[in-house]
Amino acid sequence: MHGSARDARLNNAPWLTAPETRKIFDVLEQAGYSVRAVGGTVRNTLLGEPVSDIDLATNALPDKVIAAARDAGLKAVPTGIEHGTVTIVVAGTPFEVTTLRQDVSTDGRRATVAYTDNWVADAKRRDFTINAIYCDRNGHLFDPVGGLDDIAIRKVRFIGDAHQRIREDYLRILRFFRFSAQYANGKLDPVGLAACRAERAGLERLSAERIHREFMRLLEAPAAVATLRAMQEHGFLSDILGTQCDIDALAKLNAIRAANSQSIHGAGIKRLLHFAVLAVADENAARLLAIRLRMSNAEAKYLSAAMSAKQEIDRTTYDAGDLSVKAAVYKFGNEAAFNAIALSWSRGNAPVDSPAFRHLAELAIAFQPPTPPFTGSDVISRGVPAGPRVGVVLASFEHWWVGAGFPEDHSRLARKLDSLIKVTNS
């Protein structure tokens, strides 16, 4: 697996031949240091996956990296200096350059590291073999832990003793599942799975934020559904979320997305919607899960709005169909209304190519609710004293107006407003 075919694939990689990348190699090598690409940069190139970030490893100490970069007129920022990472910016492109490291001690959440010039030692402290393949400027690969063999069969395998790798950082349990879902078609290495099961109690030592971030990334993986089924079978989902999960609904959401990609593409389905379909039964569950996973205010609001819109559509006394969706858009916004439709569609019996649900989803995306025709000034001008009664009249009018389908006939609207004012006077 170390042959010329592999080298050629990397020789032609756009990121490797880019002038910005060549500049980084030039700067560090001319200063007397070695530098290689590593991690996801090399892994994704070998797997034919997109490369978003370029990570480099070097035997230069962080201060030497900074000095070499600045001597060359490049911006160098110590973004993760405690881990030996310096970000160098070349023509607007950031490169993370990390000094070779070996672990001195670990506590299951973080490691205390020492710098080294030993590439094998640096590789052995990493999590999976596919993440420990190095590539020099000429595309030559250095594979000290057998990652190329695992790349060839898309296998996610811990480096060395799986139990020890997990005990160094228990987040690696979730990373094992996420990487298997992303790169191994959901197939789980039996040795790795057994180690994860044996070490699962360590998940309790992780911060909610780290669990949340890793789990959300898992939901976006191509084989997320198959992986989640395995996680559910072995009890990991209940450990992480503490609630029942509807994996069938998530699978259906993916099928709905595929079957209606043209008509609902503009909705921009987010991974939080995947999470809602999987694990959020109602607004109370949304609140509890947001607390459990330490979600941001924006994330919590997103889930709450989706569940509120769904409740609005489910319980509305308005005419079924279009009007209830328009009302949900008016009250909670287009995104929340679309999410509500997606939740109902995923959890219900309607087929994935249902014309009725497709229409409602398209309506939720496209409908632009009108501005309410009257304000407090209009109510006051009709003789209602400024105060709480103005709000009561407006609320009553708005309820009627939304339920009537947002009529535009001004004379009709004026008559209705006048009648509501009379009712509040009596």
ROSEBA-893957 format. One record per residue (C-alpha): residue number from 1; x, y, z; residue in one letter. Coordinates in Angstrom, 3 decimals, decimal comma, padded with zeros to 6 digits. Example, Ala and Ser with C-alpha at 12.3 -4.5 7.8 and 13.67 -1.06 7.14 Angstrom:
2
KEVEX/k/X/Y/Z/r
KEVEX/1/012,300/-004,500/007,800/A
KEVEX/2/013,670/-001,060/007,140/S
***
This chain:
426
KEVEX/k/X/Y/Z/r
KEVEX/1/000,000/000,000/000,000/M
KEVEX/2/003,035/002,272/000,037/H
KEVEX/3/003,504/002,142/-003,730/G
KEVEX/4/003,670/004,798/-006,398/S
KEVEX/5/-000,090/004,844/-006,969/A
KEVEX/6/-000,618/006,264/-003,527/R
KEVEX/7/002,180/008,770/-003,986/D
KEVEX/8/000,715/009,899/-007,283/A
KEVEX/9/-002,665/010,587/-005,716/R
KEVEX/10/-001,040/012,898/-003,234/L
KEVEX/11/001,321/014,400/-005,787/N
KEVEX/12/-001,714/015,674/-007,645/N
KEVEX/13/-003,628/016,869/-004,588/A
KEVEX/14/-004,588/020,529/-005,141/P
KEVEX/15/-003,766/021,492/-001,568/W
KEVEX/16/-000,263/020,006/-001,847/L
KEVEX/17/000,602/021,763/-005,093/T
KEVEX/18/-000,931/025,094/-004,066/A
KEVEX/19/001,605/027,964/-003,826/P
KEVEX/20/000,474/028,736/-000,279/E
KEVEX/21/001,292/025,210/000,893/T
KEVEX/22/004,623/025,199/-000,927/R
KEVEX/23/005,460/028,458/000,832/K
KEVEX/24/004,985/026,875/004,271/I
KEVEX/25/007,246/023,965/003,314/F
KEVEX/26/009,851/026,385/001,961/D
KEVEX/27/009,852/028,566/005,067/V
KEVEX/28/010,290/025,736/007,569/L
KEVEX/29/012,627/023,571/005,516/E
KEVEX/30/014,897/026,484/004,656/Q
KEVEX/31/015,099/027,180/008,390/A
KEVEX/32/016,416/023,632/008,841/G
KEVEX/33/013,287/021,816/009,986/Y
KEVEX/34/011,191/018,937/008,704/S
KEVEX/35/007,496/019,379/007,975/V
KEVEX/36/004,774/016,988/006,838/R
KEVEX/37/001,032/017,146/006,342/A
KEVEX/38/-000,907/014,871/008,682/V
KEVEX/39/-004,321/013,930/010,015/G
KEVEX/40/-007,487/014,703/008,121/G
KEVEX/41/-005,586/016,437/005,342/T
KEVEX/42/-003,852/013,217/004,293/V
KEVEX/43/-006,684/010,884/005,309/R
KEVEX/44/-009,316/012,687/003,260/N
KEVEX/45/-007,050/012,956/000,243/T
KEVEX/46/-006,445/009,203/000,262/L
KEVEX/47/-010,159/008,507/000,697/L
KEVEX/48/-011,201/010,929/-002,015/G
KEVEX/49/-013,018/013,108/000,510/E
KEVEX/50/-012,986/016,926/000,551/P
KEVEX/51/-010,101/018,590/002,384/V
KEVEX/52/-011,188/021,655/004,332/S
KEVEX/53/-008,187/022,357/006,565/D
KEVEX/54/-004,481/021,780/006,090/I
KEVEX/55/-002,737/020,469/009,197/D
KEVEX/56/001,031/020,223/009,312/L
KEVEX/57/003,436/018,621/011,774/A
KEVEX/58/007,018/019,720/012,316/T
KEVEX/59/010,014/019,033/014,509/N
KEVEX/60/010,438/022,788/015,012/A
KEVEX/61/009,468/024,109/018,424/L
KEVEX/62/006,562/026,597/018,441/P
KEVEX/63/008,764/029,634/019,011/D
KEVEX/64/010,969/028,559/016,113/K
KEVEX/65/007,895/028,148/013,897/V
KEVEX/66/006,771/031,665/014,786/I
KEVEX/67/010,229/033,101/014,208/A
KEVEX/68/010,642/031,391/010,824/A
KEVEX/69/007,226/032,550/009,670/A
KEVEX/70/007,711/036,139/010,766/R
KEVEX/71/011,190/036,275/009,250/D
KEVEX/72/009,513/035,330/005,976/A
KEVEX/73/006,959/038,110/006,383/G
KEVEX/74/004,103/035,773/007,256/L
KEVEX/75/001,510/036,215/009,978/K
KEVEX/76/001,957/033,673/012,779/A
KEVEX/77/-000,586/033,339/015,583/V
KEVEX/78/-000,070/031,059/018,632/P
KEVEX/79/-003,662/029,768/018,447/T
KEVEX/80/-003,031/026,607/020,464/G
KEVEX/81/000,347/027,225/021,937/I
KEVEX/82/-000,357/025,035/024,979/E
KEVEX/83/-000,665/022,135/022,523/H
KEVEX/84/002,216/023,286/020,365/G
KEVEX/85/000,025/024,686/017,588/T
KEVEX/86/000,786/027,839/015,623/V
KEVEX/87/-001,433/029,142/012,821/T
KEVEX/88/000,477/030,597/009,889/I
KEVEX/89/-001,469/032,639/007,349/V
KEVEX/90/-000,266/032,651/003,747/V
KEVEX/91/-002,197/034,834/001,289/A
KEVEX/92/-005,269/034,580/003,472/G
KEVEX/93/-005,069/030,790/003,874/T
KEVEX/94/-004,526/029,532/007,451/P
KEVEX/95/-002,284/026,545/008,148/F
KEVEX/96/-002,149/024,884/011,559/E
KEVEX/97/001,435/023,867/012,276/V
KEVEX/98/001,915/021,664/015,339/T
KEVEX/99/005,175/020,577/016,898/T
KEVEX/100/005,692/016,816/017,253/L
KEVEX/101/004,464/015,700/020,660/R
KEVEX/102/004,317/012,780/023,023/Q
KEVEX/103/002,033/012,415/026,019/D
KEVEX/104/003,555/012,813/029,470/V
KEVEX/105/000,305/012,256/031,370/S
KEVEX/106/-003,415/012,021/030,641/T
KEVEX/107/-006,557/012,248/032,768/D
KEVEX/108/-009,225/011,006/030,382/G
KEVEX/109/-010,028/014,494/029,123/R
KEVEX/110/-006,781/016,182/028,208/R
KEVEX/111/-003,097/015,379/027,938/A
KEVEX/112/000,053/016,988/029,240/T
KEVEX/113/002,507/016,810/026,376/V
KEVEX/114/006,220/017,150/025,793/A
KEVEX/115/007,761/018,115/022,485/Y
KEVEX/116/009,788/015,556/020,585/T
KEVEX/117/011,591/015,152/017,288/D
KEVEX/118/010,394/011,555/016,979/N
KEVEX/119/007,763/011,136/014,263/W
KEVEX/120/006,823/007,636/015,422/V
KEVEX/121/006,204/008,854/018,964/A
KEVEX/122/003,975/011,605/017,589/D
KEVEX/123/002,024/009,053/015,558/A
KEVEX/124/001,513/006,663/018,466/K
KEVEX/125/-000,189/009,316/020,613/R
KEVEX/126/-002,915/009,859/017,998/R
KEVEX/127/-006,297/008,148/018,068/D
KEVEX/128/-006,820/006,132/014,864/F
KEVEX/129/-004,408/004,685/012,337/T
KEVEX/130/-006,046/006,570/009,463/I
KEVEX/131/-005,230/009,842/011,240/N
KEVEX/132/-001,516/009,062/011,626/A
KEVEX/133/-000,324/009,053/008,021/I
KEVEX/134/002,175/011,770/007,121/Y
KEVEX/135/002,957/013,279/003,729/C
KEVEX/136/005,982/015,336/002,725/D
KEVEX/137/006,064/018,043/000,068/R
KEVEX/138/006,721/015,470/-002,670/N
KEVEX/139/003,747/013,310/-001,782/G
KEVEX/140/005,847/010,599/-000,135/H
KEVEX/141/003,940/008,924/002,662/L
KEVEX/142/005,183/007,983/006,110/F
KEVEX/143/002,890/005,401/007,708/D
KEVEX/144/004,321/004,192/011,026/P
KEVEX/145/001,140/002,556/012,389/V
KEVEX/146/-000,443/000,838/009,390/G
KEVEX/147/-002,966/003,470/008,456/G
KEVEX/148/-002,723/002,832/004,715/L
KEVEX/149/-003,956/-000,727/005,093/D
KEVEX/150/-006,966/000,570/007,019/D
KEVEX/151/-007,558/003,346/004,480/I
KEVEX/152/-007,740/000,679/001,764/A
KEVEX/153/-010,597/-001,138/003,520/I
KEVEX/154/-012,114/001,942/005,194/R
KEVEX/155/-011,511/000,664/008,700/K
KEVEX/156/-011,430/002,891/011,775/V
KEVEX/157/-008,945/001,252/014,141/R
KEVEX/158/-007,413/002,543/017,345/F
KEVEX/159/-003,635/002,839/017,390/I
KEVEX/160/-002,090/000,216/019,643/G
KEVEX/161/-004,094/-000,671/022,761/D
KEVEX/162/-007,646/000,592/022,179/A
KEVEX/163/-008,389/000,683/025,913/H
KEVEX/164/-005,354/002,856/026,557/Q
KEVEX/165/-006,189/005,215/023,687/R
KEVEX/166/-009,691/005,671/025,114/I
KEVEX/167/-008,482/006,222/028,680/R
KEVEX/168/-006,279/009,038/027,413/E
KEVEX/169/-009,403/010,888/026,265/D
KEVEX/170/-012,847/009,350/026,642/Y
KEVEX/171/-014,174/011,525/023,842/L
KEVEX/172/-012,476/008,988/021,592/R
KEVEX/173/-015,462/006,718/022,212/I
KEVEX/174/-017,686/009,173/020,376/L
KEVEX/175/-014,999/009,848/017,804/R
KEVEX/176/-014,813/006,108/017,100/F
KEVEX/177/-018,511/006,087/016,245/F
KEVEX/178/-018,375/009,353/014,290/R
KEVEX/179/-015,370/008,350/012,207/F
KEVEX/180/-016,929/004,942/011,534/S
KEVEX/181/-020,087/006,689/010,342/A
KEVEX/182/-018,090/009,130/008,233/Q
KEVEX/183/-015,403/006,934/006,704/Y
KEVEX/184/-016,224/003,240/007,306/A
KEVEX/185/-019,817/003,099/006,041/N
KEVEX/186/-020,923/002,520/009,614/G
KEVEX/187/-018,960/-000,718/009,992/K
KEVEX/188/-017,479/-000,895/013,484/L
KEVEX/189/-014,142/-002,513/014,225/D
KEVEX/190/-014,991/-005,275/016,767/P
KEVEX/191/-011,883/-004,634/018,851/V
KEVEX/192/-012,613/-000,920/019,019/G
KEVEX/193/-016,282/-001,486/019,837/L
KEVEX/194/-015,415/-003,895/022,647/A
KEVEX/195/-013,014/-001,346/024,120/A
KEVEX/196/-015,629/001,407/023,895/C
KEVEX/197/-018,151/-000,772/025,708/R
KEVEX/198/-015,654/-001,614/028,434/A
KEVEX/199/-014,627/002,025/028,939/E
KEVEX/200/-018,058/003,650/028,541/R
KEVEX/201/-018,234/004,833/032,158/A
KEVEX/202/-015,561/007,353/031,272/G
KEVEX/203/-018,075/009,324/029,230/L
KEVEX/204/-019,331/010,766/032,519/E
KEVEX/205/-016,016/012,573/032,914/R
KEVEX/206/-016,448/014,573/029,724/L
KEVEX/207/-017,931/018,038/029,551/S
KEVEX/208/-021,383/018,343/028,039/A
KEVEX/209/-020,032/020,795/025,478/E
KEVEX/210/-017,525/018,284/024,081/R
KEVEX/211/-020,136/015,529/023,909/I
KEVEX/212/-022,610/017,862/022,230/H
KEVEX/213/-020,129/019,033/019,613/R
KEVEX/214/-019,003/015,510/018,717/E
KEVEX/215/-022,518/014,059/018,636/F
KEVEX/216/-023,779/016,787/016,325/M
KEVEX/217/-020,961/016,077/013,903/R
KEVEX/218/-021,865/012,392/013,952/L
KEVEX/219/-025,409/013,218/012,825/L
KEVEX/220/-024,069/014,660/009,561/E
KEVEX/221/-022,063/011,563/008,634/A
KEVEX/222/-023,181/009,460/005,638/P
KEVEX/223/-023,724/006,314/007,720/A
KEVEX/224/-025,111/008,067/010,791/A
KEVEX/225/-028,289/005,969/010,909/V
KEVEX/226/-026,496/002,606/010,875/A
KEVEX/227/-024,024/003,832/013,468/T
KEVEX/228/-026,752/005,217/015,718/L
KEVEX/229/-028,544/001,866/015,596/R
KEVEX/230/-025,378/000,189/016,850/A
KEVEX/231/-024,976/002,835/019,537/M
KEVEX/232/-028,564/002,286/020,622/Q
KEVEX/233/-028,124/-001,483/020,677/E
KEVEX/234/-025,155/-001,155/023,006/H
KEVEX/235/-026,702/001,518/025,232/G
KEVEX/236/-024,572/004,491/024,231/F
KEVEX/237/-027,461/006,710/023,131/L
KEVEX/238/-029,202/006,496/026,485/S
KEVEX/239/-025,876/007,233/028,193/D
KEVEX/240/-025,378/010,352/026,093/I
KEVEX/241/-028,896/011,745/025,705/L
KEVEX/242/-030,855/010,171/028,542/G
KEVEX/243/-033,950/009,889/026,369/T
KEVEX/244/-035,638/007,621/023,853/Q
KEVEX/245/-034,431/008,051/020,283/C
KEVEX/246/-036,404/007,554/017,081/D
KEVEX/247/-033,787/006,368/014,607/I
KEVEX/248/-036,445/005,261/012,125/D
KEVEX/249/-037,690/008,850/011,948/A
KEVEX/250/-034,162/010,088/011,307/L
KEVEX/251/-033,757/007,538/008,526/A
KEVEX/252/-037,031/008,730/007,035/K
KEVEX/253/-035,905/012,366/007,209/L
KEVEX/254/-032,831/011,440/005,183/N
KEVEX/255/-035,052/009,666/002,662/A
KEVEX/256/-037,398/012,665/002,492/I
KEVEX/257/-034,440/014,928/001,875/R
KEVEX/258/-033,205/012,695/-000,952/A
KEVEX/259/-036,643/012,293/-002,544/A
KEVEX/260/-037,417/016,007/-002,486/N
KEVEX/261/-033,998/017,552/-002,999/S
KEVEX/262/-035,185/019,857/-005,769/Q
KEVEX/263/-038,305/021,208/-004,107/S
KEVEX/264/-037,036/021,682/-000,541/I
KEVEX/265/-033,365/022,283/-001,248/H
KEVEX/266/-033,712/025,917/-000,235/G
KEVEX/267/-034,672/024,933/003,298/A
KEVEX/268/-031,073/024,141/004,162/G
KEVEX/269/-031,820/021,278/006,553/I
KEVEX/270/-029,535/021,687/009,549/K
KEVEX/271/-028,058/019,022/011,783/R
KEVEX/272/-030,110/020,427/014,653/L
KEVEX/273/-033,205/019,306/012,764/L
KEVEX/274/-031,687/015,826/012,534/H
KEVEX/275/-031,190/015,995/016,289/F
KEVEX/276/-034,780/017,145/016,851/A
KEVEX/277/-036,200/014,330/014,721/V
KEVEX/278/-034,011/011,814/016,528/L
KEVEX/279/-034,436/012,831/020,138/A
KEVEX/280/-036,830/015,738/020,803/V
KEVEX/281/-040,396/014,666/021,555/A
KEVEX/282/-041,841/018,035/022,579/D
KEVEX/283/-040,958/021,510/023,787/E
KEVEX/284/-040,182/020,309/027,309/N
KEVEX/285/-037,806/017,681/025,950/A
KEVEX/286/-036,157/020,372/023,838/A
KEVEX/287/-035,563/022,461/026,949/R
KEVEX/288/-034,171/019,544/028,973/L
KEVEX/289/-031,845/018,359/026,217/L
KEVEX/290/-030,587/021,891/025,644/A
KEVEX/291/-029,662/022,030/029,322/I
KEVEX/292/-028,176/018,521/029,388/R
KEVEX/293/-025,921/019,181/026,400/L
KEVEX/294/-025,160/022,808/027,290/R
KEVEX/295/-026,453/024,069/023,963/M
KEVEX/296/-026,056/027,680/022,978/S
KEVEX/297/-029,000/030,042/023,342/N
KEVEX/298/-029,405/030,040/019,563/A
KEVEX/299/-029,548/026,245/019,433/E
KEVEX/300/-032,035/026,060/022,286/A
KEVEX/301/-034,199/028,688/020,599/K
KEVEX/302/-034,057/026,766/017,302/Y
KEVEX/303/-035,340/023,572/018,938/L
KEVEX/304/-037,977/025,382/020,983/S
KEVEX/305/-039,313/027,250/017,947/A
KEVEX/306/-039,538/024,047/015,914/A
KEVEX/307/-041,488/022,255/018,631/M
KEVEX/308/-043,753/025,274/019,228/S
KEVEX/309/-044,513/025,532/015,519/A
KEVEX/310/-045,274/021,817/015,381/K
KEVEX/311/-047,621/022,161/018,332/Q
KEVEX/312/-049,306/025,113/016,611/E
KEVEX/313/-049,870/023,129/013,432/I
KEVEX/314/-050,982/020,000/015,295/D
KEVEX/315/-053,516/021,696/017,549/R
KEVEX/316/-054,711/024,617/015,437/T
KEVEX/317/-058,433/025,261/015,190/T
KEVEX/318/-057,876/026,883/011,810/Y
KEVEX/319/-058,644/025,071/008,586/D
KEVEX/320/-056,230/022,215/008,008/A
KEVEX/321/-053,319/022,478/005,616/G
KEVEX/322/-052,136/025,737/004,111/D
KEVEX/323/-053,650/028,048/006,687/L
KEVEX/324/-052,138/026,274/009,676/S
KEVEX/325/-048,704/026,390/008,053/V
KEVEX/326/-049,091/030,087/007,231/K
KEVEX/327/-050,097/030,732/010,823/A
KEVEX/328/-047,004/028,886/012,049/A
KEVEX/329/-044,791/030,925/009,722/V
KEVEX/330/-046,406/034,131/010,982/Y
KEVEX/331/-045,858/033,218/014,637/K
KEVEX/332/-042,530/031,384/014,555/F
KEVEX/333/-040,859/032,075/011,210/G
KEVEX/334/-040,238/030,135/008,001/N
KEVEX/335/-037,480/027,941/009,372/E
KEVEX/336/-039,444/026,825/012,424/A
KEVEX/337/-042,535/026,114/010,331/A
KEVEX/338/-040,516/024,059/007,859/F
KEVEX/339/-038,925/022,140/010,717/N
KEVEX/340/-042,373/021,432/012,147/A
KEVEX/341/-043,503/019,979/008,816/I
KEVEX/342/-040,312/017,911/008,593/A
KEVEX/343/-040,858/016,570/012,112/L
KEVEX/344/-044,435/015,516/011,382/S
KEVEX/345/-043,524/014,059/008,003/W
KEVEX/346/-040,604/012,066/009,428/S
KEVEX/347/-042,577/010,663/012,340/R
KEVEX/348/-045,829/009,989/010,502/G
KEVEX/349/-047,036/007,444/007,987/N
KEVEX/350/-047,032/009,626/004,869/A
KEVEX/351/-044,639/008,393/002,152/P
KEVEX/352/-041,355/010,185/001,594/V
KEVEX/353/-042,604/011,507/-001,749/D
KEVEX/354/-045,966/012,671/-000,360/S
KEVEX/355/-047,271/015,498/-002,600/P
KEVEX/356/-049,298/016,895/000,297/A
KEVEX/357/-046,351/017,159/002,672/F
KEVEX/358/-044,085/018,414/-000,098/R
KEVEX/359/-046,564/021,209/-000,770/H
KEVEX/360/-046,705/022,143/002,917/L
KEVEX/361/-042,909/022,119/003,168/A
KEVEX/362/-042,591/024,338/000,105/E
KEVEX/363/-045,219/026,673/001,528/L
KEVEX/364/-043,361/026,903/004,833/A
KEVEX/365/-040,232/027,920/002,945/I
KEVEX/366/-041,826/030,418/000,579/A
KEVEX/367/-044,679/032,103/002,459/F
KEVEX/368/-044,027/035,716/003,393/Q
KEVEX/369/-046,568/036,764/006,032/P
KEVEX/370/-048,049/040,244/005,684/P
KEVEX/371/-047,628/042,985/008,233/T
KEVEX/372/-050,588/043,345/010,626/P
KEVEX/373/-052,944/045,971/009,146/P
KEVEX/374/-053,529/047,885/012,382/F
KEVEX/375/-051,394/049,247/015,192/T
KEVEX/376/-052,155/050,586/018,621/G
KEVEX/377/-052,560/054,075/017,157/S
KEVEX/378/-055,418/052,840/014,972/D
KEVEX/379/-057,198/051,434/018,007/V
KEVEX/380/-056,693/054,621/020,021/I
KEVEX/381/-057,957/056,751/017,131/S
KEVEX/382/-061,212/054,799/017,373/R
KEVEX/383/-061,775/055,982/020,915/G
KEVEX/384/-060,060/053,320/023,013/V
KEVEX/385/-058,014/054,950/025,777/P
KEVEX/386/-054,309/054,185/025,783/A
KEVEX/387/-053,641/051,281/028,105/G
KEVEX/388/-054,111/047,510/028,431/P
KEVEX/389/-057,385/047,502/026,448/R
KEVEX/390/-055,497/048,498/023,320/V
KEVEX/391/-053,399/045,333/023,566/G
KEVEX/392/-056,468/043,190/024,205/V
KEVEX/393/-058,197/044,545/021,095/V
KEVEX/394/-055,110/044,080/018,931/L
KEVEX/395/-054,567/040,519/020,182/A
KEVEX/396/-058,187/039,610/019,469/S
KEVEX/397/-057,996/041,151/016,022/F
KEVEX/398/-054,724/039,390/015,208/E
KEVEX/399/-056,156/036,022/016,263/H
KEVEX/400/-059,143/036,533/013,961/W
KEVEX/401/-057,018/037,891/011,102/W
KEVEX/402/-054,553/034,979/011,129/V
KEVEX/403/-057,361/032,448/011,442/G
KEVEX/404/-059,204/034,041/008,532/A
KEVEX/405/-056,185/033,637/006,278/G
KEVEX/406/-054,746/037,159/006,432/F
KEVEX/407/-057,528/038,940/004,476/P
KEVEX/408/-056,584/042,216/002,802/E
KEVEX/409/-059,967/043,921/002,228/D
KEVEX/410/-059,511/047,087/004,274/H
KEVEX/411/-063,214/047,802/004,736/S
KEVEX/412/-063,747/044,272/006,028/R
KEVEX/413/-060,784/044,607/008,354/L
KEVEX/414/-062,011/047,963/009,658/A
KEVEX/415/-065,477/046,551/010,353/R
KEVEX/416/-063,959/043,651/012,280/K
KEVEX/417/-061,756/045,943/014,334/L
KEVEX/418/-064,741/048,156/015,178/D
KEVEX/419/-066,801/045,132/016,229/S
KEVEX/420/-064,033/043,912/018,522/L
KEVEX/421/-063,776/047,345/020,111/I
KEVEX/422/-067,500/047,245/020,813/K
KEVEX/423/-067,162/043,809/022,401/V
KEVEX/424/-064,446/045,034/024,730/T
KEVEX/425/-066,596/048,037/025,668/N
KEVEX/426/-069,480/045,840/026,785/S
***
